[in-house]
Amino acid sequence: MNNKHVTITLSLDENIAIQLAQFVKRSTLDTFAQFVEPHLTYEEREQRAYQMQAGILAVGAALADAGYAPR
């Protein structure tokens, strides 16, 4: 898989930003594991779930930097 970094710019309604920050806070590895393709090996499913979680945590960090970090 390509390890190139991607930068995205996003504009959200404040209420959406608040709810997305809540989703990031409440998401666990299991949240993402349930959406990984079932035909993959356990190791591949686990790796993809961790990658999904890392992406959402990056979004959460950006939301926190913008002032949207739930307690």
A tleap script that builds the chain and sets N, CA, C and O, in Angstrom:
source leaprc.protein.ff14SB
mol = sequence {
  NMET ASN ASN LYS HIE VAL THR ILE THR LEU
  SER LEU ASP GLU ASN ILE ALA ILE GLN LEU
  ALA GLN PHE VAL LYS ARG SER THR LEU ASP
  THR PHE ALA GLN PHE VAL GLU PRO HIE LEU
  THR TYR GLU GLU ARG GLU GLN ARG ALA TYR
  GLN MET GLN ALA GLY ILE LEU ALA VAL GLY
  ALA ALA LEU ALA ASP ALA GLY TYR ALA PRO
  CARG
}
set mol.1.N position { 0.834 -1.173 0.000 }
set mol.1.CA position { 0.000 0.000 0.000 }
set mol.1.C position { 0.882 1.241 0.000 }
set mol.1.O position { 1.954 1.235 0.605 }
set mol.2.N position { 0.456 2.282 -0.655 }
set mol.2.CA position { 1.185 3.535 -0.773 }
set mol.2.C position { 1.217 4.263 0.572 }
set mol.2.O position { 0.185 4.386 1.231 }
set mol.3.N position { 2.386 4.744 0.983 }
set mol.3.CA position { 2.530 5.469 2.245 }
set mol.3.C position { 2.578 6.972 2.052 }
set mol.3.O position { 3.042 7.688 2.939 }
set mol.4.N position { 2.114 7.466 0.921 }
set mol.4.CA position { 2.089 8.890 0.650 }
set mol.4.C position { 1.124 9.581 1.613 }
set mol.4.O position { 0.023 9.081 1.843 }
set mol.5.N position { 1.521 10.716 2.174 }
set mol.5.CA position { 0.634 11.469 3.061 }
set mol.5.C position { -0.302 12.338 2.232 }
set mol.5.O position { 0.070 12.855 1.178 }
set mol.6.N position { -1.509 12.484 2.726 }
set mol.6.CA position { -2.540 13.254 2.042 }
set mol.6.C position { -2.991 14.371 2.976 }
set mol.6.O position { -3.221 14.137 4.163 }
set mol.7.N position { -3.116 15.574 2.449 }
set mol.7.CA position { -3.630 16.705 3.205 }
set mol.7.C position { -5.004 17.044 2.664 }
set mol.7.O position { -5.192 17.173 1.454 }
set mol.8.N position { -5.971 17.187 3.575 }
set mol.8.CA position { -7.312 17.570 3.146 }
set mol.8.C position { -7.710 18.865 3.857 }
set mol.8.O position { -7.308 19.114 4.993 }
set mol.9.N position { -8.492 19.666 3.178 }
set mol.9.CA position { -9.063 20.872 3.751 }
set mol.9.C position { -10.562 20.670 3.797 }
set mol.9.O position { -11.171 20.233 2.821 }
set mol.10.N position { -11.152 20.989 4.933 }
set mol.10.CA position { -12.547 20.665 5.149 }
set mol.10.C position { -13.247 21.834 5.818 }
set mol.10.O position { -12.708 22.454 6.735 }
set mol.11.N position { -14.440 22.127 5.357 }
set mol.11.CA position { -15.263 23.169 5.967 }
set mol.11.C position { -16.551 22.499 6.449 }
set mol.11.O position { -17.265 21.862 5.675 }
set mol.12.N position { -16.835 22.660 7.757 }
set mol.12.CA position { -18.002 22.013 8.351 }
set mol.12.C position { -18.865 23.025 9.090 }
set mol.12.O position { -18.361 24.012 9.627 }
set mol.13.N position { -20.145 22.775 9.111 }
set mol.13.CA position { -21.052 23.496 9.990 }
set mol.13.C position { -20.609 23.205 11.429 }
set mol.13.O position { -20.165 22.094 11.721 }
set mol.14.N position { -20.723 24.178 12.319 }
set mol.14.CA position { -20.258 23.999 13.689 }
set mol.14.C position { -20.921 22.813 14.383 }
set mol.14.O position { -20.250 22.075 15.104 }
set mol.15.N position { -22.201 22.616 14.186 }
set mol.15.CA position { -22.896 21.481 14.809 }
set mol.15.C position { -22.363 20.151 14.301 }
set mol.15.O position { -22.258 19.189 15.062 }
set mol.16.N position { -22.031 20.094 13.034 }
set mol.16.CA position { -21.455 18.871 12.466 }
set mol.16.C position { -20.069 18.630 13.058 }
set mol.16.O position { -19.725 17.490 13.370 }
set mol.17.N position { -19.273 19.681 13.216 }
set mol.17.CA position { -17.943 19.552 13.813 }
set mol.17.C position { -18.041 19.012 15.238 }
set mol.17.O position { -17.256 18.155 15.642 }
set mol.18.N position { -19.008 19.520 15.989 }
set mol.18.CA position { -19.199 19.059 17.365 }
set mol.18.C position { -19.556 17.579 17.389 }
set mol.18.O position { -18.989 16.819 18.174 }
set mol.19.N position { -20.486 17.163 16.542 }
set mol.19.CA position { -20.913 15.761 16.521 }
set mol.19.C position { -19.829 14.839 15.993 }
set mol.19.O position { -19.688 13.711 16.464 }
set mol.20.N position { -19.062 15.310 15.019 }
set mol.20.CA position { -17.950 14.500 14.513 }
set mol.20.C position { -16.898 14.324 15.600 }
set mol.20.O position { -16.332 13.240 15.740 }
set mol.21.N position { -16.631 15.364 16.363 }
set mol.21.CA position { -15.686 15.254 17.478 }
set mol.21.C position { -16.192 14.248 18.514 }
set mol.21.O position { -15.401 13.495 19.083 }
set mol.22.N position { -17.495 14.231 18.760 }
set mol.22.CA position { -18.077 13.246 19.678 }
set mol.22.C position { -17.892 11.820 19.132 }
set mol.22.O position { -17.567 10.897 19.879 }
set mol.23.N position { -18.104 11.659 17.831 }
set mol.23.CA position { -17.920 10.340 17.209 }
set mol.23.C position { -16.481 9.870 17.372 }
set mol.23.O position { -16.233 8.713 17.712 }
set mol.24.N position { -15.536 10.770 17.127 }
set mol.24.CA position { -14.121 10.410 17.259 }
set mol.24.C position { -13.833 9.970 18.690 }
set mol.24.O position { -13.152 8.970 18.916 }
set mol.25.N position { -14.357 10.722 19.649 }
set mol.25.CA position { -14.121 10.407 21.059 }
set mol.25.C position { -14.678 9.035 21.431 }
set mol.25.O position { -14.051 8.300 22.194 }
set mol.26.N position { -15.833 8.689 20.907 }
set mol.26.CA position { -16.522 7.460 21.302 }
set mol.26.C position { -16.143 6.230 20.478 }
set mol.26.O position { -16.495 5.107 20.840 }
set mol.27.N position { -15.438 6.435 19.390 }
set mol.27.CA position { -15.087 5.314 18.509 }
set mol.27.C position { -13.986 4.460 19.125 }
set mol.27.O position { -13.036 4.974 19.716 }
set mol.28.N position { -14.131 3.166 18.977 }
set mol.28.CA position { -13.115 2.226 19.447 }
set mol.28.C position { -12.630 1.409 18.246 }
set mol.28.O position { -13.173 1.524 17.147 }
set mol.29.N position { -11.636 0.611 18.463 }
set mol.29.CA position { -11.144 -0.242 17.382 }
set mol.29.C position { -12.262 -1.134 16.856 }
set mol.29.O position { -12.329 -1.399 15.656 }
set mol.30.N position { -13.129 -1.594 17.731 }
set mol.30.CA position { -14.252 -2.434 17.300 }
set mol.30.C position { -15.191 -1.698 16.348 }
set mol.30.O position { -15.785 -2.307 15.458 }
set mol.31.N position { -15.321 -0.388 16.539 }
set mol.31.CA position { -16.156 0.413 15.631 }
set mol.31.C position { -15.684 0.233 14.198 }
set mol.31.O position { -16.495 0.073 13.286 }
set mol.32.N position { -14.384 0.257 14.003 }
set mol.32.CA position { -13.819 0.167 12.659 }
set mol.32.C position { -13.694 -1.277 12.179 }
set mol.32.O position { -13.843 -1.555 10.989 }
set mol.33.N position { -13.423 -2.182 13.097 }
set mol.33.CA position { -13.259 -3.595 12.730 }
set mol.33.C position { -14.516 -4.153 12.081 }
set mol.33.O position { -14.430 -5.023 11.214 }
set mol.34.N position { -15.671 -3.668 12.486 }
set mol.34.CA position { -16.910 -4.203 11.917 }
set mol.34.C position { -17.119 -3.797 10.457 }
set mol.34.O position { -17.973 -4.367 9.778 }
set mol.35.N position { -16.356 -2.828 9.970 }
set mol.35.CA position { -16.521 -2.378 8.585 }
set mol.35.C position { -15.434 -2.892 7.638 }
set mol.35.O position { -15.431 -2.548 6.456 }
set mol.36.N position { -14.524 -3.703 8.140 }
set mol.36.CA position { -13.456 -4.255 7.309 }
set mol.36.C position { -13.990 -5.470 6.549 }
set mol.36.O position { -14.829 -6.212 7.060 }
set mol.37.N position { -13.505 -5.662 5.347 }
set mol.37.CA position { -13.949 -6.762 4.499 }
set mol.37.C position { -13.739 -8.106 5.179 }
set mol.37.O position { -12.620 -8.416 5.587 }
set mol.38.N position { -14.787 -8.908 5.311 }
set mol.38.CA position { -14.697 -10.162 6.063 }
set mol.38.C position { -13.847 -11.245 5.397 }
set mol.38.O position { -13.427 -12.189 6.067 }
set mol.39.N position { -13.586 -11.130 4.103 }
set mol.39.CA position { -12.822 -12.176 3.421 }
set mol.39.C position { -11.320 -12.094 3.688 }
set mol.39.O position { -10.578 -13.010 3.332 }
set mol.40.N position { -10.870 -11.012 4.308 }
set mol.40.CA position { -9.445 -10.842 4.583 }
set mol.40.C position { -9.013 -11.703 5.761 }
set mol.40.O position { -9.840 -12.153 6.555 }
set mol.41.N position { -7.713 -11.923 5.863 }
set mol.41.CA position { -7.200 -12.656 7.020 }
set mol.41.C position { -7.377 -11.799 8.272 }
set mol.41.O position { -7.603 -10.592 8.182 }
set mol.42.N position { -7.275 -12.424 9.422 }
set mol.42.CA position { -7.409 -11.697 10.680 }
set mol.42.C position { -6.397 -10.548 10.746 }
set mol.42.O position { -6.739 -9.433 11.138 }
set mol.43.N position { -5.162 -10.829 10.364 }
set mol.43.CA position { -4.103 -9.824 10.427 }
set mol.43.C position { -4.402 -8.642 9.499 }
set mol.43.O position { -4.185 -7.486 9.863 }
set mol.44.N position { -4.902 -8.946 8.300 }
set mol.44.CA position { -5.246 -7.867 7.362 }
set mol.44.C position { -6.427 -7.044 7.883 }
set mol.44.O position { -6.422 -5.818 7.774 }
set mol.45.N position { -7.422 -7.701 8.439 }
set mol.45.CA position { -8.583 -6.984 8.992 }
set mol.45.C position { -8.148 -6.091 10.148 }
set mol.45.O position { -8.567 -4.938 10.252 }
set mol.46.N position { -7.305 -6.641 11.010 }
set mol.46.CA position { -6.828 -5.866 12.158 }
set mol.46.C position { -6.023 -4.649 11.692 }
set mol.46.O position { -6.198 -3.546 12.212 }
set mol.47.N position { -5.144 -4.858 10.713 }
set mol.47.CA position { -4.325 -3.758 10.200 }
set mol.47.C position { -5.208 -2.657 9.604 }
set mol.47.O position { -4.969 -1.475 9.849 }
set mol.48.N position { -6.211 -3.030 8.835 }
set mol.48.CA position { -7.091 -2.031 8.225 }
set mol.48.C position { -7.925 -1.304 9.275 }
set mol.48.O position { -8.160 -0.102 9.155 }
set mol.49.N position { -8.367 -2.012 10.287 }
set mol.49.CA position { -9.118 -1.359 11.359 }
set mol.49.C position { -8.238 -0.326 12.065 }
set mol.49.O position { -8.698 0.776 12.366 }
set mol.50.N position { -6.984 -0.673 12.330 }
set mol.50.CA position { -6.057 0.280 12.944 }
set mol.50.C position { -5.816 1.486 12.026 }
set mol.50.O position { -5.699 2.616 12.500 }
set mol.51.N position { -5.742 1.244 10.727 }
set mol.51.CA position { -5.553 2.351 9.788 }
set mol.51.C position { -6.759 3.287 9.782 }
set mol.51.O position { -6.609 4.509 9.755 }
set mol.52.N position { -7.965 2.697 9.806 }
set mol.52.CA position { -9.180 3.518 9.873 }
set mol.52.C position { -9.192 4.348 11.151 }
set mol.52.O position { -9.502 5.539 11.134 }
set mol.53.N position { -8.848 3.696 12.260 }
set mol.53.CA position { -8.843 4.396 13.535 }
set mol.53.C position { -7.816 5.532 13.522 }
set mol.53.O position { -8.091 6.615 14.040 }
set mol.54.N position { -6.652 5.300 12.945 }
set mol.54.CA position { -5.628 6.339 12.870 }
set mol.54.C position { -6.127 7.544 12.065 }
set mol.54.O position { -5.861 8.692 12.422 }
set mol.55.N position { -6.847 7.271 10.986 }
set mol.55.CA position { -7.396 8.359 10.186 }
set mol.55.C position { -8.410 9.180 10.956 }
set mol.55.O position { -8.391 10.410 10.904 }
set mol.56.N position { -9.295 8.505 11.667 }
set mol.56.CA position { -10.302 9.219 12.458 }
set mol.56.C position { -9.649 9.981 13.604 }
set mol.56.O position { -10.073 11.091 13.924 }
set mol.57.N position { -8.635 9.409 14.222 }
set mol.57.CA position { -7.931 10.120 15.290 }
set mol.57.C position { -7.234 11.370 14.753 }
set mol.57.O position { -7.147 12.375 15.458 }
set mol.58.N position { -6.737 11.320 13.517 }
set mol.58.CA position { -6.135 12.502 12.896 }
set mol.58.C position { -7.185 13.585 12.675 }
set mol.58.O position { -6.913 14.767 12.885 }
set mol.59.N position { -8.383 13.187 12.253 }
set mol.59.CA position { -9.487 14.139 12.101 }
set mol.59.C position { -9.824 14.744 13.466 }
set mol.59.O position { -10.042 15.950 13.583 }
set mol.60.N position { -9.865 13.899 14.489 }
set mol.60.CA position { -10.147 14.376 15.840 }
set mol.60.C position { -9.115 15.381 16.326 }
set mol.60.O position { -9.463 16.368 16.973 }
set mol.61.N position { -7.854 15.136 16.018 }
set mol.61.CA position { -6.799 16.070 16.405 }
set mol.61.C position { -6.978 17.414 15.706 }
set mol.61.O position { -6.781 18.466 16.313 }
set mol.62.N position { -7.350 17.376 14.435 }
set mol.62.CA position { -7.587 18.616 13.699 }
set mol.62.C position { -8.801 19.356 14.269 }
set mol.62.O position { -8.790 20.582 14.377 }
set mol.63.N position { -9.834 18.615 14.628 }
set mol.63.CA position { -10.997 19.242 15.265 }
set mol.63.C position { -10.617 19.868 16.598 }
set mol.63.O position { -11.071 20.968 16.914 }
set mol.64.N position { -9.797 19.189 17.380 }
set mol.64.CA position { -9.345 19.732 18.659 }
set mol.64.C position { -8.535 21.011 18.444 }
set mol.64.O position { -8.692 21.986 19.179 }
set mol.65.N position { -7.671 20.996 17.435 }
set mol.65.CA position { -6.886 22.202 17.125 }
set mol.65.C position { -7.780 23.374 16.750 }
set mol.65.O position { -7.423 24.531 16.970 }
set mol.66.N position { -8.952 23.069 16.180 }
set mol.66.CA position { -9.911 24.105 15.783 }
set mol.66.C position { -10.852 24.475 16.929 }
set mol.66.O position { -11.734 25.319 16.773 }
set mol.67.N position { -10.650 23.827 18.090 }
set mol.67.CA position { -11.460 24.166 19.253 }
set mol.67.C position { -12.645 23.270 19.506 }
set mol.67.O position { -13.503 23.598 20.325 }
set mol.68.N position { -12.713 22.135 18.814 }
set mol.68.CA position { -13.827 21.197 18.980 }
set mol.68.C position { -13.320 19.885 19.536 }
set mol.68.O position { -13.079 18.927 18.801 }
set mol.69.N position { -13.160 19.859 20.870 }
set mol.69.CA position { -12.683 18.674 21.557 }
set mol.69.C position { -13.602 18.399 22.734 }
set mol.69.O position { -13.534 19.105 23.740 }
set mol.70.N position { -14.457 17.394 22.633 }
set mol.70.CA position { -15.360 17.096 23.749 }
set mol.70.C position { -14.575 16.600 24.963 }
set mol.70.O position { -13.491 16.034 24.827 }
set mol.71.N position { -15.124 16.816 26.119 }
set mol.71.CA position { -14.447 16.392 27.348 }
set mol.71.C position { -14.557 14.910 27.551 }
set mol.71.O position { -14.043 14.382 28.538 }
savepdb mol mol.pdb
quit
